């Protein structure tokens, strides 16, 4: 009997057409198996069959012509070793750009959609500063510096998080992003100031909507007011903020336009929104899983409709660093209260972008805009910098009106494509100090156990 990751009512009745083959894993035993992409009308499904556990089907895209073009653009050698052997793999196709350090297993929430399955009750001891220093040294020896994402668990459970940032700065890392639910940032503005003074650049703030009912469904409790306070304290500290909604079909996909409108009202310190369609791992509730998978095209169509055409699906370009099926982005300038699409070298370029370049682009987009203050000339000096001052002030003003919309669809055991995995440029540091691609590190089977973590 065929198992499916989408509601049976959503299965189209059009004739099947095989687009391409790849390699994936069985969602039950995680053994590497053959898979294929099949078009049923305009919907694209991954189909695969395990000899032990039967057939599986997962919706991955909507729009057959676009999908075929992106698959061709992303063609390459599938990950040769499989997700269970990603540590130390010498055949990974893409250099790392961003690295997550899980600096605490503790958390002050217990979200059903959590990658890590963290909580305060079942947490392991935090890694020591000496251990984290060793991770930084390992990263510099393996291609660093990278953009560092301080993650968990909830990283702000650590009182010494500013010292974690300073350790990285001392070793040559220059960009630090905090992945957080924002609860401590909302409660302790002095803590936010200490993080900024230590060298934190931006806050990736979990932000699922503007209604408490949304947070009750996805996070287990009302949180909107605390999110607003966290943003205010980051603004006071001069930190850039990116709002990060986990989008669940039928739960908060009707709030996409409201989220962007809220973010617009919080500019310039809110630098953008980074959407993450919900992946099917973690402690997700069965009613969320049954609501079906939200594809990137469906998310972008909903965003266009809910913004009344101010943001258009055609504004967005696929990834040109990782695999083109993995992410999307568009850059805007706020002009007279409306977003105007801005061309960029990333959007125009159809070739692969080096990870070092991607790292610098991300750091520039998501950091708080600089405030230009002209330096008065020394007394008696004949030097005048009026033209230069005017140029720099104009550039600073433009930066304050820049806004980025982006997103990433993380892979799970139902839709894992080893070709996509081989192009992953986001990595996690394992507790024993190895680099592992993000989607391999977080991969779990239907029993919530994985190669690198077991969800609690």
C-alpha positions in Angstrom: 0.0 0.0 0.0 1.4 3.4 -1.0 2.1 5.9 1.8 2.0 9.6 1.0 3.2 12.8 2.6 0.2 14.7 1.2 -3.5 14.5 1.8 -5.2 11.9 -0.5 -7.7 14.5 -1.6 -4.9 16.6 -3.1 -3.7 13.8 -5.4 -4.3 14.9 -9.0 -5.8 12.4 -11.5 -3.6 13.5 -14.5 -1.4 10.9 -16.2 2.1 10.4 -14.8 5.1 11.7 -16.7 8.6 10.8 -15.4 10.9 13.9 -15.4 14.1 12.6 -13.9 15.7 10.2 -11.5 17.7 10.7 -8.4 18.6 9.0 -5.1 16.8 9.5 -1.8 16.1 7.6 1.4 13.4 5.5 2.8 11.4 7.6 5.4 11.2 4.6 7.8 14.7 3.0 7.8 16.6 5.9 6.1 18.3 3.4 3.7 19.5 5.0 0.4 17.1 4.1 -2.4 16.3 5.1 -6.0 13.7 7.9 -6.5 12.2 9.7 -9.4 10.3 13.0 -10.1 7.0 12.5 -11.7 4.6 15.1 -13.1 0.9 14.6 -12.6 -0.4 17.6 -14.5 1.3 20.6 -13.1 2.2 19.0 -9.8 5.5 17.3 -9.3 6.0 14.4 -6.9 8.9 12.4 -5.7 8.2 8.7 -5.9 10.3 6.0 -4.3 10.0 2.5 -3.1 11.8 0.7 -0.2 12.0 -3.1 -0.5 11.2 -3.4 3.2 8.7 -0.6 3.8 6.9 0.0 0.6 6.2 3.0 -1.7 6.2 6.7 -0.7 5.1 9.8 -2.6 5.7 13.4 -1.6 4.6 16.6 -3.3 7.7 18.8 -4.1 6.7 21.5 -6.6 3.8 23.0 -8.7 4.6 24.1 -12.2 6.1 21.4 -14.5 8.0 23.6 -17.0 9.6 25.7 -14.2 10.5 22.5 -12.3 12.2 20.9 -15.3 14.2 24.1 -15.9 15.4 24.2 -12.3 16.3 20.5 -12.3 18.4 20.9 -15.4 20.1 23.9 -13.8 20.9 21.9 -10.8 22.1 18.8 -12.5 25.3 17.2 -11.1 26.7 14.2 -9.3 24.4 13.1 -6.5 25.9 13.0 -3.0 28.0 9.8 -3.4 28.1 8.8 0.3 24.5 9.3 1.4 23.4 11.4 4.5 24.8 8.8 7.0 28.4 9.4 5.8 28.4 13.2 5.4 31.1 13.7 8.1 34.4 14.3 6.3 33.0 13.7 2.8 35.6 14.9 0.3 33.2 14.9 -2.6 30.7 17.5 -1.4 30.0 19.7 -4.4 29.7 23.1 -2.7 31.9 24.9 -0.2 30.3 25.8 3.1 29.0 29.4 3.5 27.1 29.4 6.8 27.8 27.3 9.9 25.4 26.6 12.8 26.8 26.2 16.2 24.4 24.6 18.6 25.6 26.3 21.8 22.8 25.0 24.0 20.4 22.1 24.0 18.2 23.9 26.5 15.1 25.8 25.4 12.3 27.8 27.1 9.7 26.6 24.6 8.7 23.1 23.4 7.6 23.7 19.8 6.0 20.8 17.9 7.9 21.8 14.7 11.4 22.0 16.3 14.3 20.7 14.3 16.3 19.9 17.4 13.5 18.7 19.7 14.9 20.8 22.5 13.5 21.6 25.9 14.8 22.6 29.3 13.6 19.3 30.9 15.7 16.9 28.7 18.7 19.1 27.8 22.3 17.9 27.9 24.9 20.2 29.4 25.9 23.2 27.3 29.2 22.9 25.5 32.0 24.7 27.3 33.8 27.8 26.0 36.9 25.6 25.5 34.8 23.2 23.3 33.4 26.1 21.3 36.8 27.6 20.8 37.9 24.2 19.4 35.0 24.3 17.0 36.1 27.8 15.8 39.7 26.5 15.3 38.4 23.5 13.3 36.3 25.8 11.1 39.3 28.0 10.3 41.3 24.9 9.4 38.5 23.7 7.1 37.9 26.7 4.8 36.8 29.5 7.3 35.9 32.1 8.0 32.2 31.4 7.6 29.1 33.2 8.6 28.3 31.9 12.1 24.8 31.1 13.2 24.4 30.7 17.0 21.7 28.2 17.4 20.3 25.5 19.6 18.1 24.7 21.4 17.7 28.3 22.4 21.1 30.0 22.4 20.1 32.8 24.7 19.7 30.3 27.6 23.5 30.9 28.0 24.5 33.9 30.1 28.0 33.8 28.4 26.7 34.1 24.8 28.6 37.4 24.4 31.8 35.6 25.3 31.0 33.0 22.6 30.8 35.8 20.1 34.1 37.3 21.3 35.9 34.0 21.0 34.8 33.8 17.3 36.0 37.4 16.6 39.4 36.6 18.1 39.7 33.7 15.7 38.9 35.7 12.6 35.1 35.3 12.1 33.3 38.6 11.3 29.6 37.9 11.0 27.4 36.4 13.8 23.7 35.7 13.5 21.6 34.7 16.5 18.8 32.2 15.7 16.3 32.8 18.6 12.7 32.7 19.7 13.3 36.1 21.2 11.9 35.5 24.6 15.0 36.6 26.5 15.5 39.5 24.2 12.0 40.7 25.0 12.6 40.4 28.7 16.1 41.7 29.1 17.1 44.7 27.1 20.5 44.8 28.9 21.3 41.3 27.6 20.5 42.5 24.0 22.9 45.4 24.6 25.7 43.1 25.8 25.2 40.9 22.7 25.5 43.9 20.4 28.6 45.2 22.2 30.2 41.8 21.9 29.9 41.9 18.1 26.5 40.3 17.2 25.4 41.5 13.7 21.8 40.3 13.2 19.0 38.5 14.9 17.1 35.7 13.0 13.8 36.0 15.0 11.3 33.2 15.0 8.2 35.1 13.8 5.3 32.9 12.6 2.6 35.6 12.3 0.8 38.6 13.9 -1.9 36.6 15.7 -1.5 34.7 19.0 -3.7 31.9 17.6 -0.8 31.2 15.2 1.7 30.9 18.0 -0.6 28.7 20.0 -0.8 26.3 17.1 2.9 26.2 16.1 4.7 27.2 19.4 2.2 26.1 22.1 1.5 29.5 23.6 0.7 33.1 22.7 3.9 35.0 21.8 3.2 38.0 19.6 3.6 40.8 22.2 7.0 39.3 23.2 8.1 39.3 19.6 7.3 43.0 19.3 9.3 43.8 22.4 12.2 41.7 21.2 12.3 43.7 18.0 12.1 47.0 19.9 15.1 46.0 22.1 17.1 45.0 19.0 16.4 48.3 17.4 17.6 50.1 20.6 20.8 48.1 20.5 21.4 48.8 16.8 21.0 45.2 15.7 19.5 44.1 12.3 16.5 41.7 12.6 15.2 39.2 10.0 11.8 37.8 10.7 11.7 34.0 10.2 8.2 32.4 9.8 7.9 28.6 9.8 4.9 28.4 7.4 2.5 25.5 7.9 -0.2 24.9 5.3 -3.6 25.6 6.6 -2.2 27.2 9.8 -0.4 30.5 9.0 -0.1 30.5 5.2 -2.9 33.1 5.1 -0.7 35.5 7.1 2.2 35.9 4.7 1.1 39.3 3.4 0.5 40.5 7.0 3.9 39.4 8.1 5.6 41.4 5.3 3.4 44.5 6.0 4.4 44.3 9.7 8.1 44.0 8.7 7.8 47.0 6.4 6.5 49.1 9.3 9.5 48.0 11.4 12.1 49.1 8.8 15.0 49.9 8.7 16.2 47.6 11.5 14.0 44.8 10.3 16.0 44.0 7.2 13.7 41.4 5.7 11.7 38.2 6.0 13.0 34.7 5.5 10.2 32.2 5.0 10.7 28.5 5.9 7.9 26.1 4.6 7.5 23.5 7.3 9.5 20.3 6.8 8.2 17.0 8.1 10.7 16.2 10.9 10.9 17.3 14.5 8.1 16.9 17.0 5.4 18.0 14.5 1.8 17.2 15.5 -0.1 14.8 13.3 -2.8 17.4 12.5 -0.1 19.7 11.1 1.4 16.9 9.1 -2.0 15.9 7.7 -2.6 19.4 6.4 0.0 18.8 3.6 3.2 20.2 2.3 3.5 23.9 1.2 5.6 24.1 -1.9 7.8 27.2 -2.8 5.5 28.1 -5.8 2.4 27.9 -3.7 4.0 30.1 -1.0 5.0 32.7 -3.6 1.6 32.7 -5.3 0.0 33.3 -1.9 2.4 36.1 -1.1 1.5 37.8 -4.4 -2.2 37.5 -3.7 -2.0 38.7 -0.1 0.2 41.7 -1.0 -2.3 42.6 -3.7 0.4 42.4 -6.4 3.0 44.6 -4.7 5.2 41.5 -4.5 5.0 39.2 -7.4 6.0 35.5 -7.8 8.1 36.5 -10.8 10.2 38.8 -8.7 11.9 35.8 -7.1 15.1 34.1 -8.3 16.1 30.5 -7.3 19.3 29.8 -5.5 22.6 30.2 -7.4 24.9 28.9 -4.7 23.0 25.9 -3.4 20.7 23.8 -5.5 18.0 25.9 -7.3 15.2 23.9 -5.8 16.3 24.8 -2.3 15.7 28.5 -1.9 14.5 31.8 -3.4 15.2 35.5 -2.9 14.2 39.0 -4.1 15.6 42.4 -3.2 13.4 45.5 -2.9 13.7 49.3 -2.3 11.0 51.0 -0.3 9.8 54.0 -2.4 6.8 56.0 -1.3 5.5 53.2 0.9 5.7 50.5 -1.7 8.3 47.9 -2.5 10.1 48.2 -5.9 12.1 45.3 -7.2 15.8 45.9 -7.4 18.0 44.1 -9.9 21.1 42.5 -8.4 24.1 40.5 -9.7 22.7 37.5 -7.8 19.4 37.6 -9.6 20.9 38.2 -13.0 23.6 35.6 -12.7 22.6 32.1 -13.9 25.8 30.5 -13.0 26.9 29.1 -9.6 28.0 31.8 -7.1 31.0 31.1 -4.9 30.2 30.5 -1.2 32.6 33.3 -0.2 30.6 35.8 -2.3 27.3 34.5 -0.9 28.7 34.9 2.6 29.4 38.5 2.1 26.1 39.2 0.4 24.2 37.7 3.3 26.2 39.7 5.9 25.5 42.9 4.0 21.8 42.3 3.6 21.0 41.3 7.1 23.1 43.6 9.2 21.6 46.8 10.5 22.2 49.8 8.1 25.0 52.0 9.0 24.4 55.6 10.1 26.8 57.9 8.3 28.1 60.9 10.3 30.4 63.2 8.4 33.7 64.0 10.1 34.3 67.8 10.3 37.6 68.9 8.8 40.3 70.0 11.2 40.6 73.7 11.9 42.6 75.5 9.2 42.3 72.6 6.7 41.7 73.4 3.1 40.1 70.0 2.5 36.4 70.0 1.7 34.5 66.7 1.5 31.1 68.0 0.7 30.7 65.9 -2.4 31.9 62.7 -0.7 29.7 63.4 2.3 26.7 63.8 0.1 27.5 60.5 -1.7 27.9 58.6 1.6 24.8 60.1 3.1 22.8 59.1 0.0 24.2 55.6 0.1 23.3 55.3 3.8 19.8 56.5 3.1 19.4 53.9 0.3 20.6 51.1 2.6 17.9 52.1 5.1 15.2 51.5 2.4 16.6 48.1 1.3 14.5 45.1 2.1 15.1 41.4 1.3 12.5 38.6 1.0 13.8 35.1 0.8 13.2 31.6 2.0 14.4 28.0 2.1 12.7 24.7 1.8 14.6 22.2 4.0 14.6 18.6 3.0 13.1 15.8 5.1 13.1 12.0 4.8 10.1 12.1 2.4 11.6 14.5 -0.2 15.4 14.2 0.4 17.2 14.4 -2.9 20.9 13.4 -2.7 21.7 15.7 -5.7 20.3 18.7 -3.7 22.2 17.5 -0.6 25.5 17.5 -2.5 25.0 21.2 -3.1 24.1 22.2 0.5 26.2 25.2 1.7 24.7 25.4 5.2 26.4 23.1 7.7 26.2 22.2 11.4 29.0 21.4 13.7 28.4 18.1 15.4 29.1 17.8 19.1 32.4 16.0 18.3 33.5 18.8 16.1 32.8 17.8 12.5 31.0 19.7 9.7 27.7 18.1 8.5 25.3 19.5 5.8 22.2 20.9 7.6 19.6 18.7 6.0 21.7 15.6 6.7 22.3 16.6 10.3 18.6 17.1 11.0 17.3 14.2 9.0 15.0 11.9 11.0 12.9 8.9 10.1 9.3 8.3 11.0 10.5 7.0 14.4 12.1 10.5 15.0 15.6 8.9 15.0 18.4 10.1 12.7 22.0 9.6 11.9 23.2 12.7 13.9 20.4 13.5 16.2 17.5 11.7 17.7 14.5 13.9 18.2 13.2 13.7 21.8 
